[in-house]
Protein backbone atom coordinates (compact mmCIF):
# COMPACT_ATOMS: atom_id res chain seq x y z
CA UNK A 1 0.00 0.00 0.00
CA UNK A 2 1.29 3.48 -0.88
CA UNK A 3 2.90 5.21 2.11
CA UNK A 4 0.35 8.03 2.09
CA UNK A 5 -2.71 5.83 1.55
CA UNK A 6 -3.36 5.06 5.27
CA UNK A 7 -3.32 8.79 6.04
CA UNK A 8 -5.70 9.52 3.18
CA UNK A 9 -8.01 6.73 4.36
CA UNK A 10 -7.95 8.13 7.89
CA UNK A 11 -8.72 11.64 6.63
CA UNK A 12 -11.61 10.29 4.55
CA UNK A 13 -12.86 8.34 7.56
CA UNK A 14 -12.86 11.47 9.70
CA UNK A 15 -14.76 13.31 6.97
CA UNK A 16 -17.36 10.53 6.92
CA UNK A 17 -17.49 10.69 10.72
CA UNK A 18 -18.42 14.36 10.59
CA UNK A 19 -21.00 13.65 7.88
CA UNK A 20 -22.62 10.95 10.01
CA UNK A 21 -22.83 13.24 13.03
CA UNK A 22 -23.80 16.45 11.22
CA UNK A 23 -26.02 15.36 8.35
CA UNK A 24 -27.37 11.98 9.40
CA UNK A 25 -27.60 12.97 13.08
CA UNK A 26 -26.05 9.70 14.18
CA UNK A 27 -25.06 9.63 17.88
CA UNK A 28 -21.38 10.51 18.27
CA UNK A 29 -20.72 7.25 20.15
CA UNK A 30 -22.03 5.07 17.32
CA UNK A 31 -20.31 7.16 14.64
CA UNK A 32 -16.91 6.99 16.41
CA UNK A 33 -17.17 3.24 16.97
CA UNK A 34 -18.25 2.53 13.38
CA UNK A 35 -15.54 4.68 11.81
CA UNK A 36 -12.84 3.19 14.06
CA UNK A 37 -13.83 -0.24 12.76
CA UNK A 38 -13.92 0.85 9.11
CA UNK A 39 -10.65 2.82 9.29
CA UNK A 40 -8.84 -0.12 10.88
CA UNK A 41 -10.00 -2.55 8.19
CA UNK A 42 -9.48 -0.07 5.35
CA UNK A 43 -5.81 0.49 6.26
CA UNK A 44 -5.16 -3.25 6.18
CA UNK A 45 -5.60 -4.52 9.74
CA UNK A 46 -7.00 -8.07 9.99
CA UNK A 47 -10.62 -7.94 11.19
CA UNK A 48 -9.83 -9.89 14.36
CA UNK A 49 -7.03 -7.44 15.21
CA UNK A 50 -9.34 -4.46 14.68
CA UNK A 51 -11.89 -5.91 17.11
CA UNK A 52 -9.17 -6.63 19.66
CA UNK A 53 -7.78 -3.11 19.28
CA UNK A 54 -11.26 -1.62 19.76
CA UNK A 55 -11.82 -3.65 22.89
CA UNK A 56 -8.43 -2.62 24.24
CA UNK A 57 -9.09 1.06 23.52
CA UNK A 58 -12.53 1.05 25.14
CA UNK A 59 -11.43 -0.87 28.22
CA UNK A 60 -8.22 1.05 28.71
CA UNK A 61 -9.98 4.41 28.53
CA UNK A 62 -13.06 3.62 30.60
CA UNK A 63 -11.06 1.90 33.32
CA UNK A 64 -10.11 5.39 34.44
CA UNK A 65 -12.58 7.82 32.92
CA UNK A 66 -15.82 6.01 33.83
CA UNK A 67 -14.98 6.05 37.53
CA UNK A 68 -13.89 9.69 37.58
CA UNK A 69 -16.82 11.02 35.52
CA UNK A 70 -19.35 8.96 37.48
CA UNK A 71 -18.03 10.12 40.85
CA UNK A 72 -17.76 13.71 39.64
CA UNK A 73 -21.36 13.69 38.42
CA UNK A 74 -22.69 12.43 41.76
CA UNK A 75 -20.59 14.96 43.67
CA UNK A 76 -21.89 17.82 41.53
CA UNK A 77 -25.49 16.67 41.93
CA UNK A 78 -25.20 16.60 45.72
CA UNK A 79 -23.68 20.09 45.75
CA UNK A 80 -26.38 21.45 43.45
CA UNK A 81 -29.24 19.85 45.40
CA UNK A 82 -27.93 21.38 48.63
CA UNK A 83 -27.97 24.88 47.15
CA UNK A 84 -24.18 25.07 47.00
CA UNK A 85 -24.12 26.66 43.53
CA UNK A 86 -26.39 29.51 44.62
CA UNK A 87 -24.50 29.90 47.90
CA UNK A 88 -21.22 30.44 46.05
CA UNK A 89 -22.67 32.84 43.50
CA UNK A 90 -24.71 34.96 45.91
CA UNK A 91 -21.84 35.26 48.39
CA UNK A 92 -19.24 36.26 45.80
CA UNK A 93 -21.60 38.81 44.26
CA UNK A 94 -22.30 40.38 47.65
CA UNK A 95 -18.58 40.51 48.47
CA UNK A 96 -17.56 42.05 45.14
CA UNK A 97 -20.42 44.54 45.00
CA UNK A 98 -22.53 45.60 42.03
CA UNK A 99 -19.77 47.50 40.21
CA UNK A 100 -17.42 44.52 40.25
CA UNK A 101 -20.19 41.97 39.68
CA UNK A 102 -18.89 40.93 36.21
CA UNK A 103 -15.59 39.89 37.77
CA UNK A 104 -17.44 38.01 40.51
CA UNK A 105 -19.58 36.22 37.92
CA UNK A 106 -16.48 35.14 36.00
CA UNK A 107 -15.11 33.66 39.21
CA UNK A 108 -18.48 32.07 39.99
CA UNK A 109 -18.51 30.34 36.61
CA UNK A 110 -14.88 29.31 37.03
CA UNK A 111 -15.56 27.63 40.39
CA UNK A 112 -19.04 26.23 39.84
CA UNK A 113 -18.18 24.43 36.58
CA UNK A 114 -15.65 22.27 38.44
CA UNK A 115 -18.32 19.97 39.94
CA UNK A 116 -21.34 20.85 37.77
CA UNK A 117 -21.82 20.39 34.00
CA UNK A 118 -21.70 23.59 31.88
CA UNK A 119 -25.36 23.55 30.84
CA UNK A 120 -26.67 22.68 34.31
CA UNK A 121 -24.60 25.43 35.96
CA UNK A 122 -25.70 28.01 33.38
CA UNK A 123 -29.40 27.20 33.78
CA UNK A 124 -29.11 27.43 37.57
CA UNK A 125 -27.34 30.79 37.47
CA UNK A 126 -29.34 32.50 34.70
CA UNK A 127 -31.81 34.07 37.18
CA UNK A 128 -28.93 35.84 38.92
CA UNK A 129 -27.70 37.61 35.78
CA UNK A 130 -31.25 38.64 34.84
CA UNK A 131 -31.78 40.03 38.34
CA UNK A 132 -28.51 41.99 38.20
CA UNK A 133 -29.36 43.41 34.78
CA UNK A 134 -32.81 44.54 35.88
CA UNK A 135 -31.55 45.99 39.15
CA UNK A 136 -28.59 47.89 37.69
CA UNK A 137 -30.11 48.91 34.36
CA UNK A 138 -27.03 47.55 32.58
CA UNK A 139 -27.06 45.29 29.54
CA UNK A 140 -27.60 41.60 30.22
CA UNK A 141 -24.39 40.67 28.35
CA UNK A 142 -22.34 42.70 30.84
CA UNK A 143 -23.12 39.95 33.35
CA UNK A 144 -23.79 36.99 31.06
CA UNK A 145 -20.47 36.93 29.20
CA UNK A 146 -18.26 36.77 32.33
CA UNK A 147 -20.37 33.93 33.70
CA UNK A 148 -20.27 32.06 30.39
CA UNK A 149 -16.52 32.61 30.03
CA UNK A 150 -15.87 31.20 33.50
CA UNK A 151 -18.06 28.18 32.82
CA UNK A 152 -16.52 27.54 29.39
CA UNK A 153 -12.94 27.79 30.60
CA UNK A 154 -13.34 25.35 33.47
CA UNK A 155 -15.47 23.01 31.34
CA UNK A 156 -12.62 22.67 28.83
CA UNK A 157 -9.40 23.21 30.81
CA UNK A 158 -9.70 22.02 34.39
CA UNK A 159 -10.27 18.49 35.73
CA UNK A 160 -12.32 16.84 37.12
CA UNK A 161 -14.65 18.00 34.33
CA UNK A 162 -15.05 15.17 31.78
CA UNK A 163 -13.30 16.72 28.74
CA UNK A 164 -9.86 17.40 30.22
CA UNK A 165 -10.08 14.20 32.28
CA UNK A 166 -10.53 12.17 29.10
CA UNK A 167 -7.85 14.02 27.12
CA UNK A 168 -5.36 13.74 29.99
CA UNK A 169 -6.00 10.00 30.17
CA UNK A 170 -5.60 9.53 26.40
CA UNK A 171 -2.31 11.46 26.41
CA UNK A 172 -1.04 10.03 29.70
CA UNK A 173 -0.88 13.49 31.30
CA UNK A 174 -0.64 14.04 35.04
CA UNK A 175 -3.90 15.53 36.35
CA UNK A 176 -2.16 17.66 38.94
CA UNK A 177 -0.18 19.43 36.24
CA UNK A 178 -3.28 19.75 34.07
CA UNK A 179 -5.12 21.44 36.96
CA UNK A 180 -2.25 23.80 37.78
CA UNK A 181 -1.55 24.83 34.19
CA UNK A 182 -5.24 24.80 33.36
CA UNK A 183 -5.84 27.41 36.05
CA UNK A 184 -2.83 29.44 34.86
CA UNK A 185 -4.23 29.36 31.33
CA UNK A 186 -7.90 29.57 32.17
CA UNK A 187 -7.87 32.67 34.35
CA UNK A 188 -6.46 34.98 31.63
CA UNK A 189 -8.87 33.43 29.11
CA UNK A 190 -11.80 33.99 31.48
CA UNK A 191 -10.78 37.61 32.12
CA UNK A 192 -10.40 38.50 28.43
CA UNK A 193 -13.52 36.64 27.25
CA UNK A 194 -15.54 37.74 30.27
CA UNK A 195 -15.24 41.08 32.10
CA UNK A 196 -12.98 42.67 29.46
CA UNK A 197 -15.02 41.60 26.42
CA UNK A 198 -18.30 42.42 28.20
CA UNK A 199 -17.40 46.12 28.18
CA UNK A 200 -17.99 46.19 24.43
CA UNK A 201 -21.61 45.10 24.95
CA UNK A 202 -22.65 47.78 27.46
CA UNK A 203 -25.11 49.35 25.01
CA UNK A 204 -27.04 46.20 24.14
CA UNK A 205 -30.52 45.40 25.51
CA UNK A 206 -31.29 45.25 29.23
CA UNK A 207 -32.82 42.03 30.55
CA UNK A 208 -36.61 41.78 30.38
CA UNK A 209 -36.84 38.06 31.10
CA UNK A 210 -38.72 36.96 34.21
CA UNK A 211 -36.76 35.71 37.17
CA UNK A 212 -36.97 31.99 37.86
CA UNK A 213 -34.96 31.49 41.03
CA UNK A 214 -34.14 27.98 42.14
CA UNK A 215 -35.66 27.23 45.54
CA UNK A 216 -33.72 24.99 47.91
CA UNK A 217 -34.96 24.25 51.40
CA UNK A 218 -32.31 25.12 54.03
CA UNK A 219 -29.44 25.70 51.55
CA UNK A 220 -25.84 25.33 52.68
CA UNK A 221 -23.54 28.31 53.25
CA UNK A 222 -20.66 29.66 51.16
CA UNK A 223 -17.68 28.12 52.95
CA UNK A 224 -18.93 24.51 53.07
CA UNK A 225 -19.68 24.76 49.34
CA UNK A 226 -16.23 26.22 48.53
CA UNK A 227 -14.51 23.61 50.70
CA UNK A 228 -16.36 20.84 48.86
CA UNK A 229 -15.46 22.24 45.42
CA UNK A 230 -11.77 22.69 46.22
CA UNK A 231 -11.31 19.47 48.24
CA UNK A 232 -10.67 17.10 45.28
CA UNK A 233 -8.47 19.66 43.52
CA UNK A 234 -6.19 20.14 46.52
CA UNK A 235 -5.93 16.39 47.07
CA UNK A 236 -4.95 15.79 43.44
CA UNK A 237 -2.48 18.69 43.38
CA UNK A 238 -1.01 17.45 46.67
CA UNK A 239 -0.29 14.10 45.06
CA UNK A 240 1.49 15.78 42.16
CA UNK A 241 3.58 17.99 44.45
CA UNK A 242 4.48 14.99 46.62
CA UNK A 243 5.66 13.11 43.55
CA UNK A 244 7.92 16.02 42.59
CA UNK A 245 9.47 17.08 45.90
CA UNK A 246 9.30 14.19 48.39
CA UNK A 247 11.58 11.22 48.62
CA UNK A 248 10.08 7.73 48.54
CA UNK A 249 8.53 6.85 51.87
CA UNK A 250 5.27 6.52 53.77
CA UNK A 251 4.37 10.24 53.63
CA UNK A 252 4.75 10.36 49.85
CA UNK A 253 2.79 7.11 49.45
CA UNK A 254 -0.07 8.38 51.64
CA UNK A 255 -0.30 11.71 49.81
CA UNK A 256 -0.26 10.02 46.43
CA UNK A 257 -2.89 7.52 47.53
CA UNK A 258 -5.29 10.17 48.81
CA UNK A 259 -4.48 12.40 45.84
CA UNK A 260 -5.29 9.83 43.19
CA UNK A 261 -8.41 11.02 41.31
CA UNK A 262 -10.31 7.90 42.37
CA UNK A 263 -9.60 8.39 46.06
CA UNK A 264 -9.93 12.17 45.96
CA UNK A 265 -13.38 12.01 44.38
CA UNK A 266 -14.58 9.16 46.63
CA UNK A 267 -13.60 11.28 49.63
CA UNK A 268 -15.36 14.31 48.13
CA UNK A 269 -18.55 12.35 47.37
CA UNK A 270 -18.52 10.90 50.89
CA UNK A 271 -18.07 14.38 52.36
CA UNK A 272 -20.92 15.80 50.27
CA UNK A 273 -23.16 12.81 51.05
CA UNK A 274 -22.70 13.21 54.81
CA UNK A 275 -22.44 17.00 55.09
CA UNK A 276 -25.03 17.99 52.48
CA UNK A 277 -27.34 15.02 52.92
CA UNK A 278 -27.25 12.94 56.08
CA UNK A 279 -26.31 15.83 58.39
CA UNK A 280 -29.20 17.88 56.99
CA UNK A 281 -31.66 15.02 57.56
CA UNK A 282 -32.28 14.46 53.83
CA UNK A 283 -33.99 11.06 53.40
CA UNK A 284 -31.60 8.39 52.18
CA UNK A 285 -34.00 7.50 49.36
CA UNK A 286 -33.85 11.12 48.16
CA UNK A 287 -30.05 11.12 48.21
CA UNK A 288 -30.02 7.90 46.24
CA UNK A 289 -32.37 9.42 43.66
CA UNK A 290 -30.21 12.55 43.32
CA UNK A 291 -27.04 10.54 42.76
CA UNK A 292 -28.61 8.03 40.38
CA UNK A 293 -30.18 10.80 38.30
CA UNK A 294 -26.76 12.42 37.90
CA UNK A 295 -25.42 9.27 36.25
CA UNK A 296 -27.80 9.51 33.29
CA UNK A 297 -26.03 12.41 31.48
CA UNK A 298 -22.69 11.12 32.75
CA UNK A 299 -23.32 7.83 30.96
CA UNK A 300 -23.45 9.57 27.58
CA UNK A 301 -20.17 11.36 28.28
CA UNK A 302 -18.54 8.11 29.40
CA UNK A 303 -19.56 6.21 26.26
CA UNK A 304 -18.40 8.96 23.90
CA UNK A 305 -15.12 9.15 25.80
CA UNK A 306 -14.66 5.40 25.46
CA UNK A 307 -15.31 5.66 21.72
CA UNK A 308 -12.57 8.29 21.50
CA UNK A 309 -10.24 5.80 23.18
CA UNK A 310 -11.21 3.20 20.57
CA UNK A 311 -10.25 5.56 17.73
CA UNK A 312 -6.93 6.33 19.40
CA UNK A 313 -6.06 2.65 19.86
CA UNK A 314 -6.95 1.72 16.28
CA UNK A 315 -4.73 4.52 14.96
CA UNK A 316 -1.85 3.34 17.14
CA UNK A 317 -2.18 -0.36 16.39
CA UNK A 318 -2.67 0.18 12.65
CA UNK A 319 0.53 2.23 12.37
CA UNK A 320 -1.32 5.30 11.11
CA UNK A 321 -0.17 7.29 14.13
CA UNK A 322 3.49 6.58 13.38
CA UNK A 323 3.00 7.58 9.73
CA UNK A 324 1.30 10.79 10.79
CA UNK A 325 4.23 11.53 13.07
CA UNK A 326 6.62 11.04 10.14
CA UNK A 327 4.61 13.49 8.00
CA UNK A 328 4.60 16.07 10.79
CA UNK A 329 8.35 15.72 11.24
CA UNK A 330 9.01 16.01 7.52
CA UNK A 331 6.87 19.16 7.27
CA UNK A 332 8.08 20.64 10.57
CA UNK A 333 4.57 20.97 12.02
CA UNK A 334 4.87 21.58 15.79
CA UNK A 335 3.01 19.06 17.90
CA UNK A 336 1.26 21.81 19.89
CA UNK A 337 -0.05 23.46 16.72
CA UNK A 338 -1.20 20.14 15.27
CA UNK A 339 -3.16 19.29 18.43
CA UNK A 340 -4.80 22.73 18.47
CA UNK A 341 -5.74 22.73 14.77
CA UNK A 342 -7.18 19.20 14.72
CA UNK A 343 -9.48 19.84 17.68
CA UNK A 344 -10.42 23.27 16.28
CA UNK A 345 -11.41 21.82 12.89
CA UNK A 346 -13.56 19.12 14.50
CA UNK A 347 -15.13 21.67 16.86
CA UNK A 348 -16.13 24.03 14.06
CA UNK A 349 -17.38 21.16 11.90
CA UNK A 350 -19.57 19.30 14.38
CA UNK A 351 -20.08 21.56 17.40
CA UNK A 352 -19.45 19.41 20.47
CA UNK A 353 -16.42 20.53 22.48
CA UNK A 354 -16.17 17.10 24.12
CA UNK A 355 -16.16 15.24 20.79
CA UNK A 356 -13.61 17.73 19.41
CA UNK A 357 -11.34 17.20 22.41
CA UNK A 358 -11.57 13.43 22.16
CA UNK A 359 -10.96 13.39 18.42
CA UNK A 360 -8.03 15.75 18.81
CA UNK A 361 -6.59 13.62 21.59
CA UNK A 362 -7.22 10.44 19.60
CA UNK A 363 -5.19 11.78 16.68
CA UNK A 364 -2.49 13.33 18.86
CA UNK A 365 -1.91 10.41 21.24
CA UNK A 366 -0.33 8.12 18.59
CA UNK A 367 2.25 10.82 17.91
CA UNK A 368 3.51 10.53 21.50
CA UNK A 369 4.54 6.89 21.16
CA UNK A 370 8.29 6.81 21.68
CA UNK A 371 8.43 10.55 22.41
CA UNK A 372 9.79 11.55 25.82
CA UNK A 373 7.63 14.47 26.95
CA UNK A 374 7.78 15.86 30.46
CA UNK A 375 4.67 15.95 32.68
CA UNK A 376 4.23 19.73 32.16
CA UNK A 377 4.59 19.35 28.38
CA UNK A 378 1.83 16.73 28.29
CA UNK A 379 -0.39 18.99 30.39
CA UNK A 380 0.26 21.87 27.98
CA UNK A 381 -0.73 19.60 25.11
CA UNK A 382 -4.04 18.91 26.90
CA UNK A 383 -4.60 22.68 27.13
CA UNK A 384 -3.84 23.16 23.43
CA UNK A 385 -6.46 20.55 22.52
CA UNK A 386 -8.96 22.12 24.93
CA UNK A 387 -8.29 25.53 23.39
CA UNK A 388 -9.00 24.30 19.87
CA UNK A 389 -12.19 22.63 21.09
CA UNK A 390 -13.40 25.92 22.63
CA UNK A 391 -13.32 27.98 19.43
CA UNK A 392 -16.29 29.30 17.46
CA UNK A 393 -19.33 27.89 19.20
CA UNK A 394 -22.03 28.34 16.56
CA UNK A 395 -25.30 26.88 15.30
CA UNK A 396 -24.19 23.23 15.40
CA UNK A 397 -23.33 23.46 19.12
CA UNK A 398 -26.04 22.73 21.69
CA UNK A 399 -24.40 25.30 23.98
CA UNK A 400 -25.05 27.98 21.35
CA UNK A 401 -28.80 27.33 21.47
CA UNK A 402 -28.78 27.13 25.26
CA UNK A 403 -27.27 30.61 25.45
CA UNK A 404 -29.54 31.84 22.68
CA UNK A 405 -32.69 30.68 24.48
CA UNK A 406 -31.90 31.71 28.05
CA UNK A 407 -30.60 35.15 27.08
CA UNK A 408 -33.52 35.79 24.74
CA UNK A 409 -31.27 36.58 21.78
CA UNK A 410 -31.61 36.23 18.04
CA UNK A 411 -29.18 33.91 16.25
CA UNK A 412 -27.24 36.92 14.95
CA UNK A 413 -26.92 38.37 18.45
CA UNK A 414 -25.65 35.07 19.82
CA UNK A 415 -23.06 34.85 17.03
CA UNK A 416 -21.89 38.38 17.85
CA UNK A 417 -21.61 37.69 21.58
CA UNK A 418 -21.24 34.07 22.70
CA UNK A 419 -19.46 32.91 19.52
CA UNK A 420 -16.98 35.77 19.89
CA UNK A 421 -16.47 34.99 23.59
CA UNK A 422 -15.84 31.29 22.96
CA UNK A 423 -13.30 32.20 20.27
CA UNK A 424 -11.49 34.55 22.65
CA UNK A 425 -11.32 31.67 25.17
CA UNK A 426 -9.81 29.33 22.57
CA UNK A 427 -7.29 31.78 21.14
CA UNK A 428 -6.17 33.01 24.57
CA UNK A 429 -5.84 29.43 25.79
CA UNK A 430 -3.61 28.48 22.87
CA UNK A 431 -1.45 31.60 23.21
CA UNK A 432 -1.01 30.82 26.91
CA UNK A 433 -0.19 27.19 26.08
CA UNK A 434 2.54 28.37 23.68
CA UNK A 435 3.90 30.71 26.37
CA UNK A 436 3.92 27.92 28.96
CA UNK A 437 5.71 25.60 26.52
CA UNK A 438 8.56 28.12 26.40
CA UNK A 439 8.76 28.30 30.20
CA UNK A 440 8.66 24.53 30.75
N, C-alpha and C positions, 0 to 999 in steps of 0.2 A: 504494500500500500504506500502511495506517495507520502513523503514526510509531513506535508501540510494537510493531508486529507483528514486525519483525526481532529485537527483543530477546526477545519471547515465543518465537519459533521457536528462537532460540539456547538459551534456558533449557530448552525441551522437548528439544532435541537433547542437551544435557548430561545431562538426566534419563535419556534413552534410553541414552546412553553408559554411565552407571552401571549401568543394568539389564543391558546386554550383558555388562559385566565381572563384575558381582556374581551375577546369576541364571543367565545363559547361559554363564558362564565363558569368554567369548570372550577371546583374548589382547588385552591393552591396545593393542598396536600396531595390530591389525586394527580394533578398535573405534574408536580415534582417527581412523584414516584414513577409515573408512566414514562416521563422523559428520561429519567435515570436509567430505566430498563432499556429503552430504545437506543439511547446514546451508547451504553455499554456494548450492546449487540452490534450496533452499526460500526463501531470502531474495531470490531474483530474479537471481542472477548467471547469465550465459549458461554453458552446460555447458563450452564450450571455455575460458572464462576461469577457471572453477573448477579445471579440470585444470592450467592454466598456473600458477595461484596455488599449488596443491598442490606442483607440481614446484619452484617457486621457494622455498617454505617448507622443503621437505625438503633441497634442495641448499644453501640458505643456512645452515641450522642445522648440517648434518653436515659442511660444509666446515671448520668449526672443531671441533665437539664430537667427531666420530669420531676425529680425530687425537689429541686430548687424552685421551679415555677409553681408546683403544687403547694409547697409550704408558703411561698411568698404570697400566693393568692389568698390562702386562708388567713394569713397574718393581716393582709390589707383589709379583708372583709370584716375581721373582728375590730380593727381600728375604726373603720368607717361606721359600723353599727353602733359603736360606743360614742359617736360624735367627735372623734379625734380630729377628723379633717376640719370640721368647723371650728373646733377649739384652737387649732393652730392658726387658721386664717384670721379669725376674729381677734385673737390676741396680738398677732403681728401687726394687723391694721391699726389697732388701738395704740400700740407702742410707737409706730412710725408716724401716726397722724395723717390727716387728710392730704396734706401737701406732698408727703412722701409715700402716699399709698401705692403708686405704681411700682416703686422699688419693693415695697412690702409684698405686693402681689407676685412679683417675680420670684421672690424668696419663698412665698407660699407654694407656688407651683413647683419650684425646685425641690422642696422638701416633701410635699404631699405625693408627688409622682413616684417616690421611692417605693412605698408599699402599695399604692393604688394605681390601677390601670389609667392611662391617659384619658380615655373617654369618660370613665366613671368619675374621676376627679374633676374634670371640666364640668360635667353635668351638676355635680354637687355644689360647685363653687360659683356657677353662673349667677344665682340670685345675689351674691355679694357684689359682683361688678355692676349689675343693674342698679342695685341700691345706692352704690357709690356715685354712679353717673347721675341718677335722679337727685340725689342729695346735694352734689357739688355743682350741678349744671354743666359739667364737662362732658366731652364726647365719650361714648362707651368704649371706643378703641383705646383711649388713654389708659384704661384699666384692663381691658381684655387682652391686649397684645402682651403686656408683661406677664400676665398669668399664663397665657398660651406658650410664651417663650420658655418660661420655667418648666412647665409640664413637658414640652417637646424635648428640651435638652436632657432632662433626667430620664425620660422615656427611652432615649436613644443612647445616652453616654454612660449611665451610671447603674451598675448592678445594685440590688438584685432584680431589676426589671428584666423581663424575658429576653429582649433583643440583645443587649450587651452580654448577658449570661450565655446565650447560645453562641454568639460570635467568639467570645473568649474561650469557650469549650472547644469549638472547632479549630481555633488557632493555637490552642494550648497556652493561652495567656493566663497570668496570675491575676486573680480577681482583686487582690489588694492593690496592685499597681493600676488596674483598670479603674478602680474607684478613685484613687488618688489623682491620677492624670485626667480622669473623666471630670472630676470637680474642677481641676485647674483649667481645663478646656471649656467646660460647660458654663462656668460663671461669666467669663467674658462674652460668650455667645448669648447667654441669657440677657446680659446688660444691653448689648447692642441691638438684639432683636426685640427686646422688651421696652424698658423705660426710655432708652435713647430713641429708638424708632417710633415709639408712641407719640413723641412730640410732633411728628410730622402729620399726625391725624387729629390735632386738637380742634380743627374746625369742621369735623364731620358730625353726623347727627348724634344728639343726646338720646339716651335710652328711653324708650316708651313702653318697654315690655313689662308685664306684671311680675311682681316678685313671687317666687315659689320656694320659700325657705324650707329646708329639710328639718323636720321636727324629730328630735331624739329625746326620749325621756331620761332625765338625770344624766346629761352628757359629762364626759370626763373633762378635766382641766388641761391647760396648755402643757405643763411640764411632764405629766405622765405620757401625753401623746408624743412629745418631742423625744423623751427618753426611749419610748418604744420604737420610734422611727430610726433613731441613731444607733440603737443597741446592736443590730446585726452588722452595721457598717463598721463600728469600732472593733467588734470581735474579729471580723475578717481582716481589717487593716492591722490589728494587733498581731495576727498570725503572720502576715507578710513582714512586718517589722522584726518580729522574733526570728524569722528565717534569715534575715539580712544581718542582724547585729549580735545575736546570741550564739554562744557556743553550744554544741550538742549537750543535752542534759535534760533533767526532768522539767525544769521551768520552760524551756523551749518546746518540749513535747506537749506540755499541758496547754500552752498558749496556741500552738498550732492545732491541737485537737479541738479546743473550744472555738478557734477561729476558722475552722473549715466551714464552708457555706452550709453543709448539711447540719452540723452541730449548731452553728450560729442561728440559723433560721428555726430549728427545733426549739432552741432556748427562747427565741423571740415569740414564737407561736404559743409556747407554754406560758410565757409571761403575760401575753395578751389574753389568753384564755382565762387565766386566774384573775388578773387585775381588772380586765374589762368585762369579764363575764361572771365567774363564780363569786368574786368579791362584791359584785353589784347585784347579787341575787337574781341573775338572769337564769331562767330555767335551762337545764341541760339540753332538753330537746330543742330549744330555740337556738342555742349555741351550735348544736349539731347541724341544724338547718342552715344557719348562716355560713358555716364552713363548707358544707356540701355544695351549697349553691355557688360558692366562689370557684369551685372546681370545674363548673360547666364551661365558662369562657377559657379557663386555663387549659382545658383539654384540647381545644382547637389550637392554641399556641404551641402546646407540646407536640402535637402531631405534625404541624407544619415544620417545627424545629427539627424533628426527627427526619422528615423528608429532606431537609437541607443537608443533614448529615449523610443521608443516602447518596445524594448527588456528589458530595465531596469525596466519599469513599470510592465511588465508581470512577471518578476522574483520576484518583490516585492509582487505583489498581489497574486501570486500563492503560496507564502511561501517558494519558493526555496532559496531566499536570506537569510532568517532566518536560514534555514537548513545549508546553506553553512557557515554562521557565526559560527554555533555550531561546525561544523567539523574543522574549522580553530582554534577555541578556544581549542578544545580537542587535536589538534595536535600542538598547540603552534606555528602556522604560523603567523608571524607578518603581520599586515595589509599592511604596506609599501612594504614588499617583495612580498606579494600576488598580489598587484596592478601592480608592475613592471613586474613580471613573466607572468601574464596573457596577458598584452599588448605586451610583447616581443614575446610570442609564436604566437599570432595572426599576429604580424608584419612579423615574419620570414615565416609564413605559407602562407600569402596571399599578402604581399607587401605594401599595402597602410597604411601609417602612420596614416591618419585620421580614417580609419576603425578600425585600431588597438587601437587607443585612445578611440574611442567610445565604442568598445566592452569591453575594459578594464574598462572603467568607468561604463558601463552597468552592469558588474558583480560585481564591487566594491561598487557601490552606495547602493544596498540592505543591505550591511554589516554595513552601517552607521546608519540604522534605530535604534533609541534608544541609539545610542552612542553619548556621548557629546564630540565632538572634537572642539578645538579652531579654530579660523579663520586661524592662521598660519599653524596649522596641516593639515587642509583641503587643503590649498594651496600647502603644501609639497606633499600631496597625488597626486595632479594634476601633479606636477613635476615628481613624480615617474612613473606615467602612461605615461607621455610624453617621459620619458627616455627610457622605454621599447619599445615604439613605434618608437624610433629613431634607434634602433639597426639594424645592418646587412642588409642594403639595398642591394638587389641582383637582380637576373634576373626577379623576379616577381613584381618588383617595377618600375613604369613608370619613376620615377626619375633616376633610374639606367641607363635606355636607353637614357634619356635626356643628362645626363653627358657623357655617352659613345659616343653619336653622336657629340655633340658640342665640345668635347675635342679630337675627332678623335682617340679614343682608341680602342683596341681590348677588348673583354669581359674579358679576363684574366687581362689586365691592369686595367680595371675599378674595378674588384674585389680586386685587390691589392692596390688600391688607395681610391676610393670613398667608397667602402664597409668598409674598415678599418677606414676611417674617421668617417663614420656614427656610427660605433661601439664605437669609442672613445667618441663621443658625448653622446651616450646612457649610457655608463658605468660611465663616469665622472658625468653626470647628476644625476644618481642614488646614487653615492657616496656622492655627494654634498647634495642630499635630505636627506640621512641618517645623515650626519653631522648637517644639519639644524634642523632635528628632535630632536637631542640631545640639541641644543641651546634653541629651543622653547618648 
